[in-house]
């Protein structure tokens, strides 16, 4: 497959080819949770399955710090590369890696100590609390590795080595699956085995990645001793990447609220049923996020090149691709609802029936979910952090939280299953408005200021 360069004009085919490694990388990353969920559910039952899915949203909130530093530094580094300032791009890259490791070590230690309290806060019952704490503590202990893993989902793309990142991700995914089986079947380590398998896979990926970038390599990025000026730019990096972090953090905080409502109306059966769709939604979101990571780099590079027409074409073609992908995913989710649900909860008739129902209703949301996610990433690539945050905040927090709280109160408990279609439609309406009014205004402002993204709204 011919390598696509950032300096090229991106047709539909080139967009797909360029984004494919990032998409595969994201799919492998989410496979960690899916494999854990499969083994935990089928070997330990509904209660343990619910326990893992109660604590996992909080863990992913912490992982999202990697998305902030990764996408933020990717956008900044891509602009430097686009303007020919390769050394500055390397300095920003190195500084982001140092900060991600430091933040992971500090926060991980705090979470290990607080995990019993956190388990109760996320709604774990007396049956699931111990499993919740065990899984959460192991993941928190390796938080730094997960943050690096998430951060490099976009940095591999910016370095021009997306396929190498994908290969490493595949190795990690295979290692996670094998260790899950070893720890949970022959060694019978239960939830501890699932958490340890996932953590060791993430640690292995981090080590391979850092060793590669610490040595002389053929990529456009390389680890070096960070300069003070790079640390001073971390504020701008964080702000520019905040939308992707907000998207993930808000989504997982929302999931905690959703889990609370599900425990209230349906108990652990409801959490388990919704978690099955959560895994399928994660597959689709991995495709969308992988595509969006590529878009951040492409848009940032085109801003650096000052190519307005190519940015317009990027928006049009990406929108078409995301909506078509969403339509295909929605149809597949509907048609395969029974087999998918059986894979995870086929041993429990009540949970199986509920899971099939959730999958069919929520499949409608796939049509617009990718478009919503892409819009936030597109504004990030343009350097419009505020516009991106508005979209991400609405998609991941405001719209779903309002929906999950109001739907059951107004139309009864059954209405909670319509959560995903309602909030994705609300966000799509906002995105359409942002593209119609804010995007042209931002482009005019960029031109007025000589394509300097450090402009104020």
KEGUMI-172580 format. One record per residue (C-alpha): residue number from 0; x, y, z. Coordinates in Angstrom, 2 decimals, always signed. Each point is the difference from the previous one (the first is absolute). Example, Ala and Ser with C-alpha at 12.3 -4.5 7.8 and 13.67 -1.06 7.14 Angstrom:
<nudrens>
- 0; +12.30; -4.50; +7.80
- 1; +1.37; +3.44; -0.66
</nudrens>
This chain:
<nudrens>
- 0; +0.00; +0.00; +0.00
- 1; +1.49; +3.34; -1.08
- 2; +0.74; +2.40; +2.84
- 3; -2.13; +3.16; +0.00
- 4; +1.89; +3.19; +0.85
- 5; -1.54; +2.88; +1.94
- 6; +0.94; +2.41; -2.77
- 7; -2.34; -1.79; -2.47
- 8; -3.56; +1.02; -0.84
- 9; -2.19; -2.54; +1.85
- 10; -2.53; -1.81; -2.20
- 11; -2.47; -2.51; +1.49
- 12; +2.42; -2.84; -0.65
- 13; +2.97; +1.80; +1.51
- 14; -2.02; +0.95; +3.08
- 15; -0.89; -3.64; +0.59
- 16; +3.57; -1.21; -0.56
- 17; +1.48; +2.67; +2.25
- 18; -2.54; -0.54; +2.80
- 19; +0.03; -3.82; -0.15
- 20; +3.02; -0.55; +2.30
- 21; -1.44; +2.34; +2.61
- 22; -3.37; -1.76; -0.21
- 23; +1.59; -3.42; +0.44
- 24; +2.04; +1.35; +2.90
- 25; -3.16; +1.18; +1.74
- 26; -1.81; -3.27; -0.69
- 27; +2.81; -1.99; +1.58
- 28; +0.03; +2.33; +3.00
- 29; -3.70; -0.49; +0.65
- 30; +0.47; -3.74; -0.40
- 31; +1.67; +0.03; +3.43
- 32; -3.34; +0.80; +1.63
- 33; -2.01; -2.26; -2.30
- 34; +2.17; -3.04; +0.66
- 35; -0.07; +0.66; +3.74
- 36; -3.77; +0.34; -0.15
- 37; -0.41; -3.27; -1.87
- 38; +2.10; -2.04; +2.41
- 39; -1.37; +1.67; +3.14
- 40; -3.62; -0.39; -1.08
- 41; +0.20; -3.59; -1.20
- 42; +2.29; -1.29; +2.76
- 43; -1.13; +2.05; +3.02
- 44; -3.62; +1.00; -0.78
- 45; -2.19; +3.09; -0.18
- 46; +1.05; +1.45; +3.38
- 47; +3.74; +0.05; -0.84
- 48; -0.79; +1.26; -3.54
- 49; -1.98; +2.88; +1.48
- 50; +2.82; +0.73; +2.51
- 51; +2.61; +0.43; -2.74
- 52; -2.32; +2.24; -2.01
- 53; -0.82; +2.11; +3.04
- 54; +3.65; +0.88; +0.70
- 55; +1.30; +0.08; -3.58
- 56; -1.53; +3.40; -0.89
- 57; +2.03; +1.63; +2.78
- 58; +3.16; -1.72; -1.23
- 59; -0.59; +1.26; -3.54
- 60; -0.51; +3.51; +1.39
- 61; +3.61; -0.20; +1.16
- 62; +1.17; -1.55; -3.29
- 63; -1.51; +3.02; -1.77
- 64; +2.82; +2.18; +1.28
- 65; +2.06; -1.78; -2.64
- 66; -2.48; +1.09; -2.66
- 67; +0.36; +3.62; +1.12
- 68; +3.80; +0.02; -0.08
- 69; +0.15; -2.23; -3.08
- 70; -2.47; +1.81; -2.26
- 71; +1.02; +3.44; +1.28
- 72; +3.70; -0.59; -0.61
- 73; -0.80; -1.72; -3.31
- 74; -1.82; +3.07; -1.31
- 75; +2.80; +2.34; +1.14
- 76; +2.77; -2.28; -1.28
- 77; -1.79; -0.44; -3.34
- 78; -0.17; +3.79; -0.45
- 79; +3.73; +0.28; +0.73
- 80; +0.72; -2.77; -2.49
- 81; -2.23; +1.67; -2.57
- 82; +1.96; +3.24; +0.36
- 83; +3.37; -1.80; -0.11
- 84; +0.93; +0.34; +3.70
- 85; +0.86; -3.63; +0.73
- 86; +2.09; +0.63; +3.13
- 87; -2.85; +1.83; +1.72
- 88; -2.33; -2.88; -0.87
- 89; +2.37; -2.47; +1.68
- 90; +0.29; +2.16; +3.11
- 91; -3.78; +0.21; +0.41
- 92; -0.26; -3.76; -0.53
- 93; +2.65; -0.80; +2.63
- 94; -1.46; +2.38; +2.55
- 95; -3.45; -1.56; -0.39
- 96; +1.41; -3.51; +0.64
- 97; +1.75; +1.11; +3.22
- 98; -3.13; +1.70; +1.29
- 99; -2.23; -3.01; -0.80
- 100; +2.23; -2.39; +1.98
- 101; +0.25; +2.34; +2.98
- 102; -3.75; +0.62; +0.15
- 103; -0.71; -3.73; -0.30
- 104; +2.28; -0.92; +2.90
- 105; -1.44; +2.64; +2.33
- 106; -3.68; -0.57; -0.78
- 107; +0.42; -3.77; -0.04
- 108; +1.31; -0.02; +3.56
- 109; -2.88; +2.14; +1.21
- 110; -2.59; -2.25; -1.68
- 111; +1.46; -3.17; +1.53
- 112; -0.54; +1.47; +3.46
- 113; -3.51; +1.30; -0.71
- 114; -1.39; -2.95; -1.96
- 115; -2.27; -1.43; +2.78
- 116; -1.71; +3.38; +0.34
- 117; -0.20; +0.34; -3.77
- 118; -1.61; -3.44; -0.29
- 119; -2.83; +1.07; +2.27
- 120; -0.34; +3.34; -1.82
- 121; -0.52; -1.67; -3.40
- 122; -2.87; -2.05; +1.41
- 123; +1.54; -3.43; +0.60
- 124; -2.24; -2.27; +2.09
- 125; +1.17; -2.24; +2.83
- 126; +0.25; -2.79; -2.60
- 127; +2.23; +1.92; -2.41
- 128; +2.04; +2.39; +2.21
- 129; +2.99; -2.29; +0.59
- 130; +0.40; -0.77; -3.71
- 131; -0.40; +3.69; -0.78
- 132; +2.82; +0.97; +2.37
- 133; +2.36; -2.78; -1.12
- 134; -0.36; +0.81; -3.70
- 135; +0.27; +3.76; +0.59
- 136; +3.14; -0.22; +2.13
- 137; +1.94; -2.08; -2.49
- 138; -0.87; +2.32; -2.88
- 139; +0.84; +3.09; +2.10
- 140; +3.43; -1.43; +0.87
- 141; +0.85; -0.04; -3.72
- 142; -1.77; +3.27; -0.84
- 143; +3.16; +1.58; -1.48
- 144; +0.18; -2.77; -2.61
- 145; -3.64; +0.45; -1.02
- 146; +0.45; +3.77; -0.31
- 147; +2.99; -0.48; -2.31
- 148; -1.94; -2.57; -2.03
- 149; -2.93; +2.36; -0.50
- 150; +2.28; +2.97; -0.70
- 151; +1.86; -1.77; -2.79
- 152; -3.17; -0.84; -1.91
- 153; +0.38; +3.38; -1.69
- 154; +3.78; +0.50; +0.44
- 155; +0.80; -3.07; -2.12
- 156; -1.97; +1.63; -2.82
- 157; +1.82; +3.33; +0.36
- 158; +3.36; -1.82; +0.03
- 159; -0.89; -1.52; -3.37
- 160; +0.19; -3.54; +1.44
- 161; -3.67; -0.81; +0.46
- 162; +0.42; -3.57; -1.28
- 163; +2.78; -0.71; +2.49
- 164; -2.29; +1.23; +2.78
- 165; -2.67; -2.35; -1.28
- 166; +2.37; -2.98; +0.02
- 167; +0.95; +0.71; +3.61
- 168; -3.68; +0.38; +0.92
- 169; -0.79; -3.38; -1.61
- 170; +2.81; -1.62; +2.00
- 171; -1.42; +1.54; +3.17
- 172; -3.51; -1.18; -0.81
- 173; +1.17; -3.56; -0.66
- 174; +2.03; +0.04; +3.21
- 175; -3.01; +1.21; +1.96
- 176; -2.22; -2.78; -1.36
- 177; +2.58; -2.71; +0.70
- 178; +0.71; +1.25; +3.53
- 179; -3.74; +0.28; +0.70
- 180; -0.39; -3.68; -0.79
- 181; +3.13; -1.04; +1.92
- 182; -0.82; +2.00; +3.12
- 183; -3.73; -0.76; +0.08
- 184; -0.25; -3.60; -1.24
- 185; +3.01; -2.11; +1.07
- 186; +1.11; +2.33; +2.86
- 187; -3.58; +0.92; +1.05
- 188; +0.96; +3.53; +1.10
- 189; -3.48; +1.42; -0.63
- 190; -0.38; +3.77; -0.35
- 191; +3.62; +0.47; +1.08
- 192; +1.11; -1.98; -3.04
- 193; -2.08; +2.11; -2.38
- 194; +1.40; +3.26; +1.40
- 195; +3.58; -1.25; +0.08
- 196; -0.16; -1.26; -3.60
- 197; -1.23; +3.37; -1.25
- 198; +2.58; +1.93; +2.04
- 199; +2.99; -2.09; -1.08
- 200; -1.02; +0.31; -3.65
- 201; -0.15; +3.80; +0.32
- 202; +3.40; +0.07; +1.76
- 203; +1.58; -2.07; -2.77
- 204; -1.36; +2.35; -2.67
- 205; +1.34; +3.03; +1.86
- 206; +3.49; -1.45; +0.31
- 207; +0.21; -0.95; -3.69
- 208; -1.25; +3.44; -1.04
- 209; +2.40; +2.00; +2.16
- 210; +2.99; -2.14; -0.97
- 211; -0.79; +0.63; -3.68
- 212; -0.21; +3.78; +0.36
- 213; +3.01; +0.19; +2.35
- 214; +2.25; -1.47; -2.71
- 215; +0.89; +1.49; -3.40
- 216; -2.94; -0.76; -2.32
- 217; -1.46; +0.94; -3.36
- 218; -3.10; +1.76; +1.36
- 219; -0.53; +3.75; +0.15
- 220; +0.06; -0.07; +3.82
- 221; +2.60; -1.10; +2.53
- 222; +0.39; +0.18; +3.77
- 223; +2.42; +2.65; +1.21
- 224; +0.69; +1.96; +3.17
- 225; -2.98; +2.38; +0.27
- 226; +0.74; +3.73; -0.08
- 227; -1.56; +2.45; +2.45
- 228; -1.83; +1.71; -2.85
- 229; -1.78; -3.28; -0.76
- 230; -1.34; -0.27; +3.55
- 231; -1.29; +3.56; -0.38
- 232; -2.00; -1.15; -3.00
- 233; -1.67; -2.83; +1.93
- 234; -2.84; +2.32; +0.95
- 235; -0.83; +0.56; -3.67
- 236; +0.44; -3.73; -0.67
- 237; -2.42; -0.89; +2.79
- 238; -2.58; +2.55; -1.11
- 239; +0.17; -1.11; -3.62
- 240; -0.27; -3.68; +0.93
- 241; -2.54; +0.59; +2.74
- 242; -2.95; -0.68; -2.27
- 243; +1.09; -3.61; -0.56
- 244; +0.57; -0.41; +3.74
- 245; -3.32; +1.69; +0.76
- 246; -1.65; -2.35; -2.47
- 247; +1.37; -3.10; +1.72
- 248; -0.24; +1.31; +3.57
- 249; -3.52; +1.26; -0.47
- 250; -1.04; -3.21; -1.73
- 251; +1.23; -2.11; +2.87
- 252; -1.35; +2.29; +2.71
- 253; -3.27; -0.25; -1.88
- 254; +0.32; -3.78; +0.05
- 255; +0.25; +0.17; +3.78
- 256; -3.26; +1.96; +0.11
- 257; -1.58; -2.48; -2.42
- 258; +1.18; -2.91; +2.14
- 259; -1.52; +1.66; +3.04
- 260; -3.35; +0.29; -1.76
- 261; +0.22; -3.57; -1.25
- 262; +0.77; -1.30; +3.51
- 263; -2.99; +1.99; +1.24
- 264; -2.50; -1.39; -2.51
- 265; +1.44; -3.38; -1.08
- 266; +2.88; -0.90; +2.32
- 267; +3.11; -1.87; -1.17
- 268; -1.99; -1.60; -2.84
- 269; -0.61; +3.45; -1.50
- 270; +3.68; +0.97; +0.29
- 271; +1.06; -3.26; -1.64
- 272; -2.50; +0.40; -2.86
- 273; +1.02; +3.58; -0.75
- 274; +3.67; -0.99; +0.24
- 275; -0.46; -2.40; -2.91
- 276; -1.05; +2.90; -2.23
- 277; +2.80; +2.04; +1.57
- 278; +2.53; -2.43; -1.43
- 279; -1.56; +0.19; -3.46
- 280; -0.18; +3.79; +0.22
- 281; +3.68; -0.05; +0.96
- 282; +0.83; -1.83; -3.23
- 283; -1.78; +2.66; -2.04
- 284; +1.49; +2.81; +2.06
- 285; +3.46; -1.52; -0.47
- 286; -0.50; +0.30; -3.75
- 287; -1.26; +3.54; +0.42
- 288; +2.72; +1.04; +2.46
- 289; +2.68; -1.60; -2.15
- 290; -1.24; +1.95; -3.01
- 291; -0.24; +3.15; +2.09
- 292; +3.58; -0.36; +1.25
- 293; +1.15; -0.02; -3.61
- 294; -2.18; +3.02; -0.77
- 295; +1.60; +1.99; +2.83
- 296; +3.43; -0.52; -1.52
- 297; -1.13; +0.64; -3.59
- 298; -1.95; +3.17; +0.86
- 299; +2.85; +1.32; +2.15
- 300; +2.47; -0.59; -2.81
- 301; -2.24; +1.71; -2.56
- 302; -0.32; +3.02; +2.30
- 303; +3.80; +0.10; +0.17
- 304; +0.09; -0.10; -3.82
- 305; -2.77; +2.65; -0.20
- 306; -2.04; -2.08; -2.48
- 307; -3.57; +1.18; +0.50
- 308; -1.60; -1.91; -2.89
- 309; +1.49; -3.32; +1.10
- 310; -1.40; +0.58; +3.51
- 311; -3.47; +0.52; -1.49
- 312; +0.32; -3.21; -2.03
- 313; +1.23; -1.86; +3.08
- 314; -3.15; +1.01; +1.87
- 315; -2.36; -1.06; -2.79
- 316; +1.59; -3.37; -0.68
- 317; +0.45; -0.88; +3.66
- 318; -3.66; +0.75; +0.73
- 319; -1.14; -2.32; -2.79
- 320; +2.30; -2.81; +1.16
- 321; -1.13; +0.25; +3.63
- 322; -3.72; -0.07; -0.81
- 323; +0.38; -2.96; -2.38
- 324; +2.05; -1.91; +2.58
- 325; -2.63; +0.75; +2.64
- 326; -2.79; -1.31; -2.20
- 327; +1.86; -3.30; -0.59
- 328; +0.76; -0.41; +3.71
- 329; -3.61; +0.70; +0.94
- 330; -1.33; -2.67; -2.37
- 331; +2.53; -2.55; +1.25
- 332; -0.84; +0.75; +3.63
- 333; -3.70; -0.63; -0.70
- 334; +0.49; -3.17; -2.02
- 335; +2.57; -1.55; +2.36
- 336; -1.64; +1.03; +3.27
- 337; -0.80; -3.57; +1.11
- 338; +3.41; -1.57; -0.80
- 339; +1.87; +2.91; +1.63
- 340; -2.08; -0.15; +3.17
- 341; +0.36; -3.79; +0.15
- 342; +3.79; +0.33; -0.15
- 343; +0.05; +1.97; +3.26
- 344; -3.10; -0.97; +2.00
- 345; -1.42; -3.06; -1.76
- 346; +0.13; -1.94; +3.28
- 347; -2.65; +2.25; +1.61
- 348; -3.41; +0.10; -1.77
- 349; -1.28; +3.19; +1.64
- 350; +3.16; +1.99; -0.68
- 351; +0.19; -1.40; -3.55
- 352; -3.51; +1.19; -0.92
- 353; +0.65; +3.45; +1.42
- 354; +3.36; +0.28; -1.77
- 355; -1.56; -0.84; -3.39
- 356; -2.63; +2.68; +0.53
- 357; +2.63; +2.61; +0.91
- 358; +2.14; -0.85; -3.05
- 359; -2.90; +0.39; -2.44
- 360; -1.25; +3.30; +1.43
- 361; +3.45; +1.52; +0.33
- 362; +1.13; -1.03; -3.50
- 363; -1.71; +3.14; -1.33
- 364; +2.57; +2.16; +1.84
- 365; +2.84; -1.38; -2.13
- 366; -1.15; +2.10; -2.95
- 367; +0.99; +3.31; +1.62
- 368; +2.51; -0.94; +2.72
- 369; +2.98; +0.01; -2.38
- 370; -1.00; +3.33; -1.54
- 371; -0.25; +1.57; +3.47
- 372; +3.43; -1.30; +1.00
- 373; +1.64; +1.11; -3.25
- 374; -1.28; +3.55; +0.35
- 375; +1.71; +0.44; +3.36
- 376; +3.29; -1.37; -1.38
- 377; -0.22; +2.22; -3.09
- 378; -0.19; +3.16; +2.11
- 379; +2.95; -1.27; +2.06
- 380; +2.09; -0.40; -3.14
- 381; -0.85; +3.55; -1.03
- 382; +1.25; +1.25; +3.37
- 383; -3.49; +1.00; +1.17
- 384; +0.15; -1.64; +3.41
- 385; -3.10; +1.76; +1.30
- 386; -2.17; -1.11; -2.92
- 387; +1.18; -3.56; +0.43
- 388; -0.64; +0.05; +3.75
- 389; -3.58; +1.24; -0.54
- 390; -0.77; -2.93; -2.28
- 391; +1.76; -2.58; +2.15
- 392; -1.61; +1.26; +3.21
- 393; -3.45; -0.21; -1.56
- 394; +0.53; -3.46; -1.51
- 395; +1.65; -1.57; +3.02
- 396; -1.59; +1.70; +2.99
- 397; -2.76; +2.59; -0.38
- 398; -2.30; -1.75; -2.49
- 399; +0.28; -3.57; +1.40
- 400; -0.23; +1.00; +3.67
- 401; -3.10; +2.12; -0.58
- 402; -1.48; -2.82; -2.08
- 403; +0.68; -2.79; +2.49
- 404; -1.44; +2.02; +2.87
- 405; -3.10; +1.27; -1.82
- 406; -1.02; -2.94; -2.20
- 407; -0.91; -2.40; +2.86
- 408; -1.71; +2.74; +1.98
- 409; -2.18; +1.15; -2.88
- 410; -0.69; -3.25; -1.87
- 411; +0.85; -2.69; +2.55
- 412; +2.92; -2.37; +0.60
- 413; -0.25; -1.56; -3.49
- 414; +0.90; +3.35; -1.58
- 415; +3.57; -0.27; +1.31
- 416; +0.80; -2.39; -2.85
- 417; -0.56; +2.84; -2.50
- 418; +2.86; +1.99; +1.53
- 419; +2.53; -0.37; -2.85
- 420; -2.30; +0.95; -2.92
- 421; -1.27; +3.09; +1.86
- 422; +3.32; +1.56; +0.99
- 423; +1.82; -0.76; -3.27
- 424; -2.78; +1.76; -1.93
- 425; +0.15; +3.03; +2.32
- 426; +3.78; +0.26; -0.48
- 427; -0.25; -0.40; -3.78
- 428; -2.30; +3.03; -0.13
- 429; +2.61; +2.00; +1.95
- 430; +2.80; -1.19; -2.33
- 431; -1.94; +1.06; -3.07
- 432; -0.40; +3.47; +1.48
- 433; +3.69; +0.22; +0.91
- 434; +1.07; -0.97; -3.52
- 435; -2.40; +2.52; -1.53
- 436; +0.95; +3.01; +2.16
- 437; +3.12; -0.51; +2.12
- 438; +2.19; -1.80; -2.56
- 439; -0.15; +2.77; -2.68
- 440; +0.58; +2.64; +2.68
- 441; +3.05; -1.87; +1.33
- 442; +1.48; -0.37; -3.49
- 443; -0.43; +3.73; -0.65
- 444; +1.70; +0.73; +3.31
- 445; +2.92; -2.27; -0.86
- 446; +0.52; +1.79; -3.32
- 447; -0.27; +3.39; +1.66
- 448; +2.70; -0.92; +2.52
- 449; +2.40; -1.52; -2.50
- 450; -1.09; -3.60; +0.80
- 451; +1.18; +0.38; +3.59
- 452; -2.11; -2.43; +2.05
- 453; +0.80; +1.80; +3.24
- 454; -2.89; +2.40; -0.58
- 455; -2.73; +0.85; +2.45
- 456; -3.70; -0.42; -0.56
</nudrens>
